[in-house]
Amino acid sequence: MSDPSGGGSNVMVNVKIVGIVIGTLGLYTWVANAIPQVESQVPQELTFTGEVTTGELVAAGEDLFLGAGGCTACHGLGERAPNLRTGDQSGSTIGVRCAARVQGEDCKTYLYNSMTNPNSYVVEGWDPIMPDMRVLLSETQIWALVAYLQDQGGEVTVTGTDIEATGGGEDTGAAASAPAGGAPAQTVAAAGGDDPLALLQNNQCLLCHMLDGEGMQIGPSFDGIGARRDADYIRESILDPAADADPAFQAFVGLMPLTFGSTFSASQLEVIVQYLADRQ
């Protein structure tokens, strides 16, 4: 006997809707868990107090420079950027020559500003390809790198006071102010949200990739990338840039940071992948 009020059919419709919702949530959960976000090498977080020793800073900076910081991809070969651990044309290491780079800036200030506002002073003969390192590293990590570079032939003057003055120890990824004697630090936009264009801009992807006529052609252009590559390839290239690099850009393999698997959440990574895959 049928229900004259139509209640039975309404129940079936509701059951179907609930089933679709549960299925959709399950699919997105599976996709999020399937993304290999831990493939990237992630710089270890550092927390130092004002009592930090010079040796601790230099050791931490060395680990970053030679490892997860990715510095040697450009500064260890002398092909993309100055080699900081060996002599340049003057025959001196970075710890010796840093104080003479910019008039009015001591070594510590110059090195800090070179990492947080790298385009303010580019060594002659080199391209402005370095990103603002506050996008990738915390203030504490940056100061540890400064100490390590000062130690390459020079005197280490970085202290816990420098770290605390720029908000170090909180691992915010953005500086509150510049070191004493330096120019005000550049404010870095938050990398959060799910706007793919904002994510590409905030994480300085356009320093190496062209998008709508903007950016630099150090890596493959994002314009029309969806016609050349599928979503799986784009995702892998973000997580492991050297896995299947475009032969036309082999000279720049190693330049792209290996940290984006942790910098982006699963949803952020997917919106970027789909945004680029849709660019036909």
Backbone as CSV, one residue per row, in Angstrom:
resi,resn,N_x,N_y,N_z,CA_x,CA_y,CA_z,C_x,C_y,C_z
1,MET,0.852,-1.198,0.000,0.000,0.000,0.000,0.884,1.243,0.000
2,SER,0.684,2.157,-0.924,1.532,3.346,-1.042,1.202,4.375,0.008
3,ASP,2.183,5.183,0.325,2.005,6.268,1.294,1.449,7.473,0.562
4,PRO,0.235,7.876,0.804,-0.366,8.995,0.062,0.349,10.313,0.296
5,SER,1.049,10.408,1.404,1.746,11.676,1.696,3.087,11.786,0.998
6,GLY,3.548,10.664,0.379,4.850,10.694,-0.291,6.012,10.577,0.662
7,GLY,5.754,10.175,1.930,6.826,10.098,2.922,7.881,9.092,2.571
8,GLY,7.465,7.949,1.978,8.434,6.917,1.630,9.439,7.400,0.612
9,SER,8.960,8.106,-0.407,9.880,8.596,-1.436,10.821,9.647,-0.879
10,ASN,10.316,10.460,0.063,11.190,11.482,0.672,12.309,10.845,1.472
11,VAL,11.996,9.746,2.160,13.008,9.044,2.934,14.094,8.509,2.017
12,MET,13.675,7.939,0.877,14.659,7.406,-0.056,15.565,8.497,-0.618
13,VAL,14.970,9.650,-0.905,15.762,10.771,-1.417,16.792,11.204,-0.386
14,ASN,16.352,11.286,0.889,17.268,11.697,1.954,18.398,10.688,2.143
15,VAL,18.059,9.399,2.038,19.069,8.362,2.167,20.107,8.497,1.065
16,LYS,19.631,8.757,-0.160,20.556,8.926,-1.276,21.470,10.132,-1.070
17,ILE,20.907,11.233,-0.562,21.704,12.438,-0.335,22.788,12.176,0.703
18,VAL,22.391,11.502,1.806,23.362,11.173,2.851,24.461,10.279,2.288
19,GLY,24.077,9.323,1.442,25.064,8.435,0.839,26.052,9.182,-0.036
20,ILE,25.548,10.147,-0.805,26.420,10.937,-1.675,27.396,11.778,-0.850
21,VAL,26.876,12.404,0.218,27.724,13.234,1.077,28.831,12.402,1.706
22,ILE,28.453,11.228,2.252,29.443,10.365,2.896,30.475,9.886,1.875
23,GLY,30.004,9.527,0.681,30.925,9.082,-0.357,31.891,10.172,-0.776
24,THR,31.375,11.409,-0.896,32.228,12.538,-1.294,33.284,12.825,-0.230
25,LEU,32.860,12.831,1.055,33.813,13.067,2.142,34.868,11.976,2.186
26,GLY,34.433,10.747,1.949,35.384,9.650,1.936,36.408,9.783,0.826
27,LEU,35.946,10.238,-0.354,36.849,10.420,-1.485,37.897,11.479,-1.186
28,TYR,37.441,12.627,-0.650,38.388,13.700,-0.360,39.350,13.306,0.752
29,THR,38.866,12.532,1.729,39.748,12.057,2.787,40.817,11.142,2.223
30,TRP,40.411,10.266,1.285,41.377,9.359,0.666,42.416,10.130,-0.134
31,VAL,41.964,11.142,-0.899,42.887,11.946,-1.692,43.886,12.659,-0.793
32,ALA,43.384,13.251,0.310,44.272,13.983,1.225,45.317,13.060,1.831
33,ASN,44.892,11.842,2.212,45.837,10.911,2.821,46.783,10.291,1.803
34,ALA,46.355,10.290,0.527,47.184,9.667,-0.505,48.287,10.583,-0.982
35,ILE,48.172,11.882,-0.723,49.189,12.822,-1.185,50.449,12.656,-0.347
36,PRO,51.581,12.385,-0.964,52.818,12.133,-0.211,53.458,13.417,0.266
37,GLN,52.863,14.009,1.295,53.340,15.317,1.747,54.684,15.247,2.465
38,VAL,55.087,14.084,2.855,56.318,13.993,3.622,57.521,13.664,2.750
39,GLU,57.359,13.722,1.432,58.481,13.417,0.560,59.555,14.488,0.603
40,SER,59.151,15.717,0.871,60.114,16.802,0.857,60.988,16.764,2.099
41,GLN,62.206,17.239,1.939,63.117,17.350,3.068,62.794,18.640,3.796
42,VAL,62.467,18.548,5.067,61.981,19.701,5.814,63.042,20.181,6.784
43,PRO,63.397,21.470,6.740,64.366,21.985,7.704,63.865,21.806,9.129
44,GLN,64.712,21.287,10.005,64.333,21.067,11.388,64.101,22.404,12.081
45,GLU,62.988,22.497,12.830,62.696,23.725,13.551,63.741,23.934,14.643
46,LEU,64.069,25.194,14.880,65.068,25.537,15.887,64.442,26.441,16.932
47,THR,64.802,26.247,18.171,64.351,27.116,19.250,65.557,27.421,20.129
48,PHE,65.985,28.669,20.110,67.117,29.095,20.922,66.682,30.214,21.849
49,THR,67.253,30.265,23.013,67.012,31.366,23.939,68.148,32.369,23.807
50,GLY,68.099,33.412,24.617,69.151,34.417,24.597,70.482,33.876,25.061
51,GLU,70.483,32.660,25.638,71.719,32.058,26.143,72.418,31.194,25.095
52,VAL,71.934,31.189,23.863,72.509,30.338,22.830,73.978,30.682,22.619
53,THR,74.780,29.654,22.395,76.209,29.873,22.191,76.531,30.016,20.709
54,THR,77.682,30.579,20.445,78.135,30.720,19.058,78.244,29.357,18.385
55,GLY,78.783,28.388,19.118,78.949,27.056,18.555,77.627,26.416,18.164
56,GLU,76.602,26.618,18.982,75.286,26.053,18.671,74.702,26.682,17.419
57,LEU,74.851,27.987,17.290,74.334,28.683,16.114,75.046,28.229,14.845
58,VAL,76.365,28.170,14.901,77.146,27.789,13.725,76.821,26.356,13.312
59,ALA,76.719,25.449,14.281,76.419,24.050,13.969,75.049,23.912,13.329
60,ALA,74.060,24.628,13.870,72.718,24.574,13.292,72.699,25.172,11.890
61,GLY,73.439,26.255,11.711,73.508,26.878,10.395,74.184,25.993,9.370
62,GLU,75.209,25.276,9.799,75.907,24.365,8.886,74.975,23.244,8.424
63,ASP,74.194,22.705,9.357,73.244,21.656,8.996,72.246,22.153,7.954
64,LEU,71.775,23.379,8.121,70.824,23.958,7.171,71.481,24.217,5.823
65,PHE,72.665,24.808,5.849,73.334,25.189,4.606,73.647,23.967,3.757
66,LEU,74.135,22.917,4.391,74.553,21.727,3.657,73.418,20.736,3.437
67,GLY,72.289,20.941,4.143,71.196,19.980,4.063,69.879,20.572,3.612
68,ALA,68.907,20.550,4.537,67.526,20.858,4.191,67.294,22.302,3.757
69,GLY,68.204,23.202,4.089,68.024,24.587,3.640,68.152,24.754,2.143
70,GLY,68.786,23.784,1.491,68.917,23.820,0.031,69.879,24.859,-0.495
71,CYS,70.724,25.418,0.358,71.591,26.530,-0.040,72.641,26.121,-1.076
72,THR,73.144,24.888,-0.957,74.221,24.468,-1.848,73.766,24.292,-3.295
73,ALA,72.448,24.215,-3.513,71.954,24.089,-4.886,72.386,25.279,-5.735
74,CYS,72.548,26.429,-5.089,72.971,27.630,-5.822,74.323,28.149,-5.341
75,HIS,74.548,28.097,-4.052,75.750,28.715,-3.488,76.885,27.735,-3.236
76,GLY,76.710,26.480,-3.623,77.770,25.524,-3.391,78.568,25.191,-4.633
77,LEU,78.064,25.622,-5.796,78.722,25.281,-7.053,79.377,26.481,-7.728
78,GLY,78.844,27.662,-7.439,79.362,28.864,-8.086,78.881,29.014,-9.515
79,GLU,77.801,28.298,-9.882,77.279,28.387,-11.242,76.018,29.235,-11.321
80,ARG,75.215,29.253,-10.254,73.976,30.027,-10.246,74.062,31.242,-9.337
81,ALA,74.940,31.160,-8.358,75.112,32.235,-7.384,76.519,32.119,-6.812
82,PRO,77.011,33.169,-6.156,78.369,33.110,-5.605,78.563,31.928,-4.664
83,ASN,79.712,31.286,-4.759,80.062,30.218,-3.835,80.473,30.858,-2.516
84,LEU,79.725,30.590,-1.465,79.931,31.306,-0.212,80.999,30.691,0.680
85,ARG,81.380,29.463,0.418,82.362,28.802,1.284,83.774,28.821,0.709
86,THR,83.891,29.260,-0.514,85.221,29.396,-1.119,85.398,30.825,-1.599
87,GLY,86.579,31.168,-1.981,86.865,32.529,-2.387,86.219,32.918,-3.705
88,ASP,85.906,34.203,-3.843,85.423,34.714,-5.124,86.627,35.281,-5.879
89,GLN,86.386,36.250,-6.744,87.488,36.835,-7.504,88.549,37.444,-6.587
90,SER,88.119,37.878,-5.403,89.066,38.481,-4.459,89.857,37.426,-3.697
91,GLY,89.418,36.166,-3.803,90.108,35.099,-3.103,89.687,34.935,-1.661
92,SER,88.633,35.641,-1.238,88.209,35.574,0.159,86.849,34.890,0.296
93,THR,86.620,34.265,1.435,85.355,33.609,1.717,84.319,34.636,2.167
94,ILE,83.060,34.206,2.274,81.981,35.150,2.561,82.151,35.810,3.926
95,GLY,82.691,35.088,4.910,82.876,35.690,6.222,83.872,36.829,6.227
96,VAL,84.763,36.850,5.234,85.755,37.911,5.111,85.201,39.073,4.297
97,ARG,84.524,38.770,3.209,84.120,39.819,2.268,82.747,40.428,2.539
98,CYS,81.954,39.840,3.460,80.576,40.305,3.643,80.486,41.745,4.134
99,ALA,81.414,42.176,4.973,81.330,43.525,5.541,81.606,44.610,4.517
100,ALA,82.191,44.244,3.378,82.530,45.246,2.359,81.527,45.256,1.210
101,ARG,80.442,44.513,1.328,79.482,44.410,0.225,78.656,45.680,0.044
102,VAL,78.059,46.152,1.124,77.178,47.321,1.071,77.671,48.356,2.066
103,GLN,77.884,49.550,1.572,78.384,50.614,2.432,77.398,50.885,3.569
104,GLY,77.906,50.925,4.782,77.068,51.215,5.937,76.464,49.993,6.590
105,GLU,76.664,48.802,6.011,76.124,47.579,6.592,77.275,46.679,7.042
106,ASP,77.218,46.264,8.309,78.232,45.319,8.766,77.898,43.929,8.219
107,CYS,78.766,42.983,8.480,78.617,41.645,7.905,77.288,41.009,8.296
108,LYS,76.951,41.077,9.569,75.729,40.445,10.066,74.492,41.024,9.390
109,THR,74.442,42.334,9.294,73.291,42.997,8.686,73.191,42.673,7.202
110,TYR,74.336,42.688,6.514,74.339,42.376,5.084,73.823,40.961,4.824
111,LEU,74.310,40.004,5.583,73.902,38.619,5.361,72.420,38.429,5.650
112,TYR,71.927,39.037,6.730,70.508,38.932,7.066,69.648,39.543,5.960
113,ASN,70.010,40.750,5.532,69.238,41.409,4.480,69.325,40.664,3.155
114,SER,70.441,40.001,2.895,70.589,39.243,1.658,69.621,38.073,1.603
115,MET,69.242,37.566,2.771,68.318,36.434,2.808,66.863,36.861,2.912
116,THR,66.604,38.029,3.483,65.221,38.461,3.678,64.760,39.505,2.660
117,ASN,65.684,40.145,1.987,65.344,41.094,0.923,66.409,40.974,-0.155
118,PRO,66.495,39.788,-0.772,67.649,39.460,-1.625,67.813,40.335,-2.856
119,ASN,66.732,40.914,-3.350,66.846,41.722,-4.563,67.303,43.150,-4.296
120,SER,67.481,43.502,-3.010,67.941,44.861,-2.698,69.400,45.055,-3.087
121,TYR,70.133,43.940,-3.139,71.533,44.033,-3.567,71.925,42.702,-4.188
122,VAL,72.105,42.697,-5.492,72.485,41.490,-6.216,73.930,41.651,-6.681
123,VAL,74.735,40.664,-6.369,76.149,40.724,-6.754,76.251,40.787,-8.274
124,GLU,77.079,41.692,-8.748,77.230,41.893,-10.184,77.604,40.582,-10.888
125,GLY,76.920,40.339,-11.998,77.191,39.143,-12.774,76.254,37.981,-12.475
126,TRP,75.353,38.158,-11.482,74.434,37.092,-11.106,72.991,37.546,-11.284
127,ASP,72.101,36.594,-11.529,70.683,36.912,-11.716,69.968,36.978,-10.367
128,PRO,68.897,37.798,-10.260,68.130,37.916,-9.005,67.144,36.759,-8.861
129,ILE,67.637,35.574,-8.549,66.784,34.395,-8.501,66.484,33.915,-7.085
130,MET,67.085,34.528,-6.098,66.897,34.051,-4.729,65.589,34.572,-4.150
131,PRO,64.791,33.694,-3.510,63.545,34.146,-2.876,63.805,34.713,-1.487
132,ASP,62.824,35.408,-0.946,62.870,35.842,0.446,62.806,34.576,1.292
133,MET,63.852,34.291,2.028,63.959,33.022,2.741,62.998,32.909,3.919
134,ARG,62.342,34.011,4.286,61.366,33.922,5.372,60.133,33.125,4.962
135,VAL,59.955,32.926,3.658,58.863,32.077,3.204,59.149,30.616,3.536
136,LEU,60.417,30.236,3.561,60.808,28.842,3.721,61.395,28.534,5.090
137,LEU,62.002,29.527,5.736,62.699,29.293,6.999,62.200,30.234,8.079
138,SER,62.356,29.823,9.318,62.008,30.693,10.433,63.120,31.713,10.665
139,GLU,62.829,32.711,11.482,63.839,33.711,11.823,65.045,33.053,12.509
140,THR,64.779,32.099,13.380,65.868,31.425,14.076,66.778,30.693,13.100
141,GLN,66.178,30.036,12.120,66.965,29.326,11.114,67.797,30.296,10.273
142,ILE,67.228,31.424,9.943,67.957,32.420,9.150,69.158,32.945,9.924
143,TRP,68.960,33.242,11.209,70.079,33.742,12.008,71.150,32.682,12.180
144,ALA,70.755,31.416,12.259,71.750,30.342,12.340,72.584,30.296,11.065
145,LEU,71.931,30.501,9.923,72.667,30.554,8.654,73.619,31.737,8.623
146,VAL,73.169,32.892,9.133,74.033,34.075,9.182,75.280,33.761,10.013
147,ALA,75.085,33.118,11.159,76.219,32.782,12.010,77.176,31.835,11.296
148,TYR,76.642,30.850,10.602,77.502,29.899,9.886,78.300,30.596,8.796
149,LEU,77.654,31.501,8.059,78.350,32.201,6.980,79.401,33.161,7.533
150,GLN,79.099,33.819,8.643,80.113,34.654,9.278,81.330,33.820,9.680
151,ASP,81.086,32.603,10.092,82.159,31.721,10.553,83.071,31.268,9.416
152,GLN,82.663,31.512,8.167,83.503,31.146,7.027,84.576,32.215,6.820
153,GLY,85.529,32.267,7.737,86.647,33.193,7.629,86.501,34.467,8.422
154,GLY,85.353,34.655,9.070,85.142,35.900,9.805,84.771,35.653,11.256
155,GLU,84.361,36.710,11.933,83.978,36.637,13.344,82.462,36.545,13.449
156,VAL,81.972,35.606,14.227,80.528,35.435,14.424,80.050,36.445,15.461
157,THR,79.144,37.314,15.051,78.612,38.329,15.967,77.125,38.138,16.259
158,VAL,76.514,37.119,15.670,75.107,36.833,15.933,74.947,36.349,17.367
159,THR,73.909,36.849,18.039,73.613,36.429,19.415,72.130,36.132,19.547
160,GLY,71.754,35.642,20.710,70.343,35.397,20.977,69.518,36.660,20.912
161,THR,70.140,37.797,21.167,69.417,39.071,21.103,68.908,39.348,19.688
162,ASP,69.718,39.027,18.674,69.289,39.217,17.286,68.062,38.355,16.981
163,ILE,68.098,37.124,17.458,66.986,36.204,17.205,65.710,36.710,17.857
164,GLU,65.807,37.134,19.108,64.641,37.610,19.833,64.100,38.912,19.245
165,ALA,64.982,39.767,18.733,64.559,41.059,18.192,63.711,40.915,16.935
166,THR,63.869,39.793,16.228,63.090,39.594,14.999,62.040,38.497,15.155
167,GLY,61.667,38.225,16.400,60.617,37.248,16.631,61.080,35.825,16.519
168,GLY,62.376,35.584,16.593,62.906,34.236,16.466,62.451,33.336,17.595
169,GLY,62.485,32.036,17.341,62.057,31.065,18.331,60.589,30.718,18.225
170,GLU,59.812,31.576,17.520,58.394,31.311,17.351,58.108,30.598,16.050
171,ASP,59.127,30.499,15.169,58.975,29.834,13.877,57.780,30.356,13.103
172,THR,57.637,31.687,13.074,56.529,32.289,12.342,56.810,32.386,10.863
173,GLY,58.078,32.351,10.483,58.421,32.452,9.071,58.424,33.868,8.563
174,ALA,58.162,34.856,9.404,58.167,36.245,8.960,58.849,37.095,10.003
175,ALA,59.678,38.036,9.558,60.434,38.863,10.487,59.591,40.007,10.998
176,ALA,59.833,40.377,12.260,59.141,41.515,12.831,59.887,42.798,12.532
177,SER,61.203,42.719,12.458,62.007,43.903,12.166,63.375,43.462,11.716
178,ALA,64.140,44.414,11.193,65.486,44.098,10.707,66.481,44.193,11.841
179,PRO,67.680,43.648,11.658,68.707,43.774,12.687,69.138,45.215,12.833
180,ALA,69.758,45.511,13.980,70.195,46.876,14.226,71.096,47.356,13.103
181,GLY,70.793,48.554,12.583,71.610,49.125,11.526,71.126,48.779,10.147
182,GLY,70.149,47.867,10.033,69.675,47.459,8.716,68.397,48.157,8.346
183,ALA,67.987,47.974,7.096,66.725,48.540,6.643,65.579,47.740,7.224
184,PRO,64.365,48.333,7.321,63.224,47.589,7.828,63.007,46.325,7.012
185,ALA,62.683,45.250,7.696,62.494,43.980,7.006,61.228,44.009,6.175
186,GLN,61.255,43.341,5.045,60.105,43.244,4.171,59.075,42.319,4.797
187,THR,57.803,42.734,4.806,56.752,41.894,5.351,56.374,40.836,4.337
188,VAL,56.291,39.588,4.798,55.946,38.487,3.912,54.483,38.153,4.092
189,ALA,53.743,38.063,2.975,52.330,37.749,3.045,52.139,36.334,3.554
190,ALA,51.061,36.109,4.291,50.762,34.774,4.794,50.512,33.842,3.632
191,ALA,50.974,32.610,3.784,50.857,31.635,2.706,49.597,30.797,2.823
192,GLY,48.700,31.163,3.767,47.511,30.358,3.991,46.422,30.604,2.973
193,GLY,45.299,29.946,3.189,44.171,30.088,2.286,44.205,29.060,1.169
194,ASP,43.145,29.037,0.389,43.040,28.074,-0.705,42.878,28.761,-2.054
195,ASP,43.349,29.997,-2.160,43.354,30.703,-3.433,44.644,30.326,-4.162
196,PRO,44.559,29.565,-5.256,45.787,29.076,-5.895,46.714,30.175,-6.371
197,LEU,46.149,31.272,-6.906,46.997,32.366,-7.380,47.730,33.014,-6.216
198,ALA,47.019,33.229,-5.099,47.650,33.821,-3.915,48.740,32.908,-3.365
199,LEU,48.495,31.615,-3.391,49.504,30.667,-2.908,50.757,30.711,-3.775
200,LEU,50.581,30.797,-5.083,51.737,30.870,-5.978,52.512,32.166,-5.767
201,GLN,51.787,33.252,-5.565,52.442,34.540,-5.369,53.120,34.622,-4.000
202,ASN,52.418,34.199,-2.948,52.953,34.313,-1.596,54.166,33.425,-1.365
203,ASN,54.231,32.326,-2.077,55.359,31.420,-1.927,56.425,31.647,-2.993
204,GLN,56.305,32.790,-3.685,57.330,33.297,-4.602,57.626,32.361,-5.771
205,CYS,56.596,31.626,-6.192,56.767,30.737,-7.341,57.068,31.517,-8.623
206,LEU,56.592,32.772,-8.690,56.782,33.561,-9.904,58.186,34.140,-10.015
207,LEU,59.027,33.858,-9.027,60.432,34.224,-9.182,61.114,33.339,-10.215
208,CYS,60.521,32.170,-10.462,61.135,31.231,-11.399,60.204,30.801,-12.535
209,HIS,58.906,31.034,-12.391,57.937,30.566,-13.386,57.106,31.741,-13.918
210,MET,56.833,31.727,-15.210,56.002,32.758,-15.830,54.523,32.417,-15.659
211,LEU,53.707,33.450,-15.405,52.262,33.287,-15.312,51.609,34.555,-15.828
212,ASP,50.888,34.422,-16.947,50.232,35.575,-17.572,51.214,36.708,-17.838
213,GLY,52.389,36.347,-18.296,53.376,37.354,-18.665,54.187,37.888,-17.519
214,GLU,53.927,37.447,-16.296,54.690,37.893,-15.134,55.601,36.772,-14.655
215,GLY,56.675,37.146,-13.970,57.592,36.157,-13.431,58.864,36.050,-14.252
216,MET,59.629,34.989,-13.972,60.902,34.765,-14.653,60.935,33.365,-15.243
217,GLN,61.644,33.213,-16.344,61.705,31.949,-17.066,62.912,31.131,-16.613
218,ILE,62.984,30.875,-15.309,64.037,30.014,-14.785,63.562,28.565,-14.775
219,GLY,62.270,28.398,-14.557,61.635,27.086,-14.647,60.556,27.122,-15.716
220,PRO,59.896,25.988,-15.991,58.847,25.938,-17.018,57.737,26.951,-16.757
221,SER,57.222,27.541,-17.822,56.138,28.509,-17.702,54.861,27.822,-17.240
222,PHE,54.088,28.515,-16.402,52.795,27.999,-15.979,51.728,28.206,-17.055
223,ASP,51.982,29.105,-17.982,51.008,29.368,-19.049,50.939,28.163,-19.981
224,GLY,49.750,27.597,-20.102,49.557,26.440,-20.972,50.128,25.146,-20.438
225,ILE,50.503,25.115,-19.157,51.144,23.908,-18.631,50.190,22.716,-18.624
226,GLY,48.876,23.002,-18.485,47.906,21.925,-18.472,47.806,21.190,-19.794
227,ALA,48.193,21.859,-20.867,48.180,21.216,-22.185,49.417,20.344,-22.383
228,ARG,50.440,20.584,-21.575,51.691,19.839,-21.712,51.854,18.741,-20.675
229,ARG,51.282,18.961,-19.502,51.475,18.033,-18.389,50.143,17.753,-17.699
230,ASP,49.986,16.529,-17.172,48.760,16.216,-16.442,48.943,16.532,-14.959
231,ALA,47.848,16.363,-14.196,47.867,16.740,-12.782,48.872,15.921,-11.985
232,ASP,49.007,14.640,-12.313,49.945,13.792,-11.567,51.378,14.282,-11.727
233,TYR,51.732,14.666,-12.944,53.090,15.153,-13.189,53.327,16.465,-12.444
234,ILE,52.334,17.365,-12.478,52.473,18.660,-11.806,52.634,18.451,-10.307
235,ARG,51.825,17.561,-9.734,51.911,17.290,-8.299,53.299,16.744,-7.932
236,GLU,53.777,15.788,-8.704,55.090,15.201,-8.423,56.195,16.244,-8.548
237,SER,56.055,17.149,-9.507,57.082,18.168,-9.717,57.157,19.150,-8.561
238,ILE,56.021,19.371,-7.886,56.018,20.249,-6.721,56.667,19.553,-5.532
239,LEU,56.341,18.280,-5.352,56.840,17.529,-4.201,58.283,17.072,-4.375
240,ASP,58.646,16.726,-5.602,59.998,16.224,-5.877,60.465,16.814,-7.211
241,PRO,60.931,18.064,-7.197,61.210,18.805,-8.434,62.191,18.131,-9.385
242,ALA,63.094,17.337,-8.870,64.124,16.740,-9.729,63.730,15.368,-10.265
243,ALA,62.538,14.885,-9.898,62.156,13.516,-10.253,62.103,13.303,-11.758
244,ASP,61.493,14.222,-12.474,61.357,14.082,-13.932,61.404,15.479,-14.540
245,ALA,62.502,16.161,-14.310,62.619,17.561,-14.707,62.627,17.726,-16.219
246,ASP,62.041,18.819,-16.664,62.041,19.151,-18.089,63.487,19.293,-18.561
247,PRO,63.878,18.567,-19.621,65.268,18.638,-20.105,65.725,20.049,-20.437
248,ALA,64.781,20.920,-20.823,65.145,22.292,-21.181,65.618,23.096,-19.975
249,PHE,65.337,22.589,-18.762,65.687,23.332,-17.555,66.603,22.525,-16.641
250,GLN,67.343,21.593,-17.216,68.240,20.757,-16.424,69.295,21.581,-15.682
251,ALA,69.679,22.702,-16.263,70.715,23.526,-15.632,70.253,24.107,-14.301
252,PHE,68.929,24.118,-14.078,68.388,24.720,-12.856,67.831,23.688,-11.888
253,VAL,68.053,22.399,-12.192,67.605,21.354,-11.280,68.298,21.545,-9.925
254,GLY,67.534,21.498,-8.865,68.080,21.709,-7.532,67.800,23.098,-6.999
255,LEU,67.370,24.011,-7.880,67.087,25.371,-7.440,65.759,25.452,-6.699
256,MET,64.769,24.661,-7.122,63.449,24.719,-6.485,63.499,24.084,-5.101
257,PRO,62.952,24.766,-4.086,62.985,24.224,-2.718,62.307,22.865,-2.630
258,LEU,62.770,22.048,-1.677,62.206,20.717,-1.465,61.199,20.695,-0.323
259,THR,60.743,21.862,0.107,59.924,21.951,1.318,58.430,22.080,1.064
260,PHE,58.001,22.152,-0.191,56.601,22.450,-0.447,55.653,21.332,-0.026
261,GLY,56.144,20.107,0.123,55.308,19.026,0.605,54.825,19.263,2.020
262,SER,55.551,20.086,2.773,55.138,20.431,4.130,54.642,21.866,4.229
263,THR,55.115,22.722,3.339,54.646,24.108,3.346,53.162,24.174,3.040
264,PHE,52.714,23.389,2.055,51.306,23.378,1.656,50.560,22.264,2.378
265,SER,49.320,22.558,2.757,48.447,21.495,3.244,47.994,20.665,2.053
266,ALA,47.340,19.545,2.308,46.859,18.688,1.231,45.899,19.446,0.324
267,SER,44.990,20.222,0.932,44.008,20.949,0.120,44.675,22.063,-0.683
268,GLN,45.659,22.745,-0.088,46.360,23.799,-0.815,47.121,23.218,-2.006
269,LEU,47.773,22.098,-1.777,48.505,21.461,-2.868,47.570,21.095,-4.009
270,GLU,46.404,20.566,-3.670,45.475,20.135,-4.709,44.886,21.303,-5.498
271,VAL,44.586,22.412,-4.823,44.028,23.539,-5.571,45.077,24.121,-6.517
272,ILE,46.346,24.095,-6.103,47.417,24.555,-6.997,47.550,23.616,-8.187
273,VAL,47.560,22.315,-7.920,47.687,21.328,-8.990,46.553,21.480,-10.001
274,GLN,45.324,21.593,-9.503,44.187,21.687,-10.412,44.184,23.022,-11.174
275,TYR,44.618,24.084,-10.483,44.695,25.397,-11.136,45.666,25.350,-12.304
276,LEU,46.818,24.730,-12.090,47.816,24.652,-13.167,47.386,23.664,-14.252
277,ALA,46.766,22.557,-13.847,46.317,21.564,-14.828,45.217,22.121,-15.735
278,ASP,44.463,23.086,-15.231,43.385,23.699,-16.025,43.880,24.789,-16.963
279,ARG,45.146,25.163,-16.840,45.674,26.218,-17.702,46.094,25.604,-19.032
280,GLN,45.156,25.597,-19.937,45.356,24.984,-21.263,45.877,26.032,-22.260
